[in-house]
């Protein structure tokens, strides 16, 4: 799952652009047809697991109210699920939590309820719970420090993180922005795929970095790690790292282009894409594409009856 790229000791440049070719400044909407891999969701294999899964579906269908924040939340404040939360509670979502909890039914139910509460409080629950908007976090990406761009060789959408392009000080908004981009990466997952490819570049980019590109505070890192581990189980399919300052201690030497086809990868990393980050062109197009995908998923979900436990195969049809 993890791969480490070669350390770059040459002069620092932001994006390698071939002036003789058209520049690409927008994200790709779909994986290319040249990727032959057909992703399939992991299904239930044991009869006893089928019973546990059905019990979990039954619980969430029959429970009317849920907490609106993590921790101590008075039951008088609890609210019913909206249609966006029911869509989120897909068959594959429930199975991801069950596998993460080793098929312990009550533990999985408790954890899912905790994630519902967290998503509401954090501001990504959907509908009335959506507080983190493209407008509220856009400033964080003026330098292109997080990008959803391309798909790996198993059709996982790639989330690129550039620590060396930091343009803001450590804050809660940085966490909000990272989660916003994580949610949008999930939007870009094609039918059959429920995992992402994380691509992290540790190089310093002084041309675009207005803040010291040092490692974020431990508290910030712990918060992000907790969120990813607890609320996004089994979402990471592959993690690739390049230009690591301590690479000599690692045993791996696997550049991005070993896992991502050239037509999905920028020149910087051995690809063929003449990519240049232009915020005004990338951001609005990226947000619009993600919103279109979410609208299509809701349309599919409602056509299937809008029930908890709907398969993501049906939800993601045609996105």
N, C-alpha and C positions, 0 to 999 in steps of 0.2 A: 504493500500500500504506500510505503514511503520511498521517495527517491531524492537523491541529492545531486545537484548540478556542479559544474566546474567553477572554481573560484576565478573571478575576473580580475586580473591585475593591470589591465590596460587603462587608457584614458577613459574617463567617465563621459558618456553621452546619454541623452535622454531617450530618443528614438532614432534608429537608423532608418532614414527615408531615401528611397531612390527617386530623385527628381524627374527621371525620365518616365516614370510610371504613375498611374493614378493613385492618389493617396486614399487609404481606407481609414475612416474616422468614426465608423459606427459599428455596433456589435452585430454579430451574426444571429439571425432569427432561428435557424434550424441547423442541426448537424448535416454535413454534406452526404450526398448519396454514395460517395466513395468509401464511407465507413461501412463495412459489411456486417459488423457485429449487431445482433438484434438483442437488445436488453429484455430481460424478463424479470418480473417481480418474484421474490422468494415467497413460496406459498406454504400452506400448512401441510406437514408431512405425516404427522401422527394423529391417530383417532382421538387420543386424550387431549391433544392440543386443540382439535376442532371444538370439543365441548367447552374448553376454557375460553376460547375465542367467542363462541356463541354467548356464553355467560357475560362476557365483558360488553358485547354489543347490547345485550338485553339490559344490562345495568344502565348504560348511557341513554338508551331509548326510554327507559322508565323513570329516570331521575329528572325532576323538573327544574331544579335550581342549583346553581353553582357559585362558588365564591368569586368575588371580583378583585381580590388581591391575595398575594401569598401571606402565609402566617395567620395571625389572629384576625378573622373577618366575621363580624356578627352575621348570623343567619338572616337577619332582617334586611341585610344588604345584598343577599345572593340574588342572582338574575338567571333567567332561562337562557338556553343556547340560542344564538341567532343562526341564520342560514349559512353564514361564513364559517362559523364554528362547527356546524354539522358537516359541512364539506371537508373541513380539516380532519374531522374524525372519520377518515376513510378506512377501508379494510386494511390497507397497507400501513397506515398510521398506527392503528391498534396493534397490528402484528409487530411493528418495530418496537413498540413499548413492551409488548409481551416477551419478545426475544431478549430485550435488554434486561428484563426482570426474571430471566430464566423460567418463563411461563408460570410465575407465581401470580395467581389471579388478583388477589387483593392488593399486592404490592404494585402491580401494573395499574390497577384502577386508581389507587392513591396517587401514583406518579402522573397519570394523565390528568386527573383533576388539578394537581399542582401546576401542570403546564397550562391548563385552561386559565387558571387564576393568574399565572405569571403573564401570559399573553395579553390578558385584559389590562392588567396593571401596567405592563411595559408599553402598551399602546399599539399592538399588532394583531389584536384579536379579530379584526374585521368589522365592518359596519360601524356601529356606535363606539367600538373599542379602538378604532384606528386613530392614533394620535401622532404617530411618526409618519410624516408625509415626505414626498420628494422635496417639497419646498423647505421643510424644517431641517433637512440634513444636507442639502445640496452644497452648501459652502464647504463641507468636509471633503468634497471631491473635485474642487476646482483645479487641483494639480493631478487628478487621475490616480490617486493613491490606492483605490480599490476599483477593479474593473471586472465585469462579467464579459468575457470575450472568448469565443471559440468553444469547441467540444473536444474531449480527448478521444482515444481510439475505441472507447466503449460507450460513446455518446453521452458521457457525463459533461454537463456544462462546467466551464472552468471559471473559478473565482480567483483573480489575481490580486495579490496584496503586495504593495511596495512600501515598506517601512521607511525607505529613504526619500519618500515624497511627502512627508508630513508637512501640513500647512496650518495645523491648529494645535493648541496645547491639549494635554490629556484632560479629558472631561467625560461626563456621562453622555454627551452628544456623540463622542467618538464610538462608544459602545452602541448607541442607537443607530449610528450610521452603519457599523459593521453588521448588525442584525438586519437592518434594512436591506443591505446588499446580499446577505445570506438568504433572506426571504425571496428576493428577486432571482437569485440563482436557482432556487427551487422552482420558481415560476417557469424557468427556461428548460426544466427537465422534460425530455420528450416521453412519449408513451412507452411504458415498460422500464423506465429508469427512475430510481428514487434516491440516487446518490450524486454527489458533486466531486469535482477534482479541484483541490486547493493548490494553487501555484504561488509560492512565496519567494520574492526576490529581496535579498538583504542589501543590495548595492546602495550606496549613497548617490543621490541625484541633486547636487547643489543648485542646478539650474531651476528646479521647481520646489525645492525644500525650503520653506520659510521658518521651520522650527527644527531644533536639533534632532536629527534622526536617531536618537538613542532608543534603547529598549523602553517601552512604556512602563509606568510604575507597576510594582508587584500587585498592588491592590486591583489595578485595572485588568491586568492579566488574569488574576484569579477570578474576577467577575466574569470575564469572557469565557474562561475555561469551564466554569460551573454551568453557565448558560448552554454551552455547546454539548457538554456531557449529559446534562439532566434533561434539557428540553428539545434536543435534536438528536435522539438516539439513532444510530446506524445511518446517518446522513453523509458521513465522509467515506467516499469510496477510494480516494487516492490523494496523497499529499506529496507535492514536489517542492524541493528547496534548492535555490541557486544563489551563488555569490555569498555563501555563508562565511563569516569571519573566522570560524574555527573549523573549517572544512578539513584541515589536515588531520583532525582527530576522528573523522568519519571514514567508514569503510566503503561508502557508496560514491559512485561517480556517474550519475545518470541524468543527462540534460533533458530539458522539456521535450525536445523533438523525438525522443525515444517513445513517448507516450501520446503525443499530439501530432496529427498530420500537418504537413507544411502549409496546406491551404487554410489551416485554422490557427496558425501561430505567427506572431510578428517576427520580422527580421532579427530583432534583438536576440531571440532565443533559437535561431536556426531555422525559422519558418520562411514562408514565401510571401506573407501578407505585408504589404507596404503600409503598416499602421502608424498613425500619428495621433496622439490624443489632443483633440480640440474640444474643450469642455462644452461649448455651446452646441456643437454638432452631436457629440456623443450623448450627453445627458438627456436631452429632451426625447431623442429617438429611442434610447434605452428604456426610459420610463414609459413611453407610449407602447412599445412592444410588450413590456411586462404587463401593462394594464390590459392590453388586448388579449393576452394569454389568460389572465385571470378571469376576464369576462367570458371567454369561451369555456373555461372550466366550470364556471357557475352555470352557464347555459346547459352544458352537458349534464351536470349534477341534477339540475331541476328537471330535465327531460327524463332522467332515470328515477325520479320520484323524490329527490332531495332527502334521502334517508341516511342516517348514520350507518357506516359500514359499507358504503358504496365503493366499488373497486376503482382505484386510480387508473386502471386500464380504460375504463369508461369515461372517467373524468377528464383524462388527458387526450382523448381521441381528437385528432385534428389540430392540436396546438403546435 
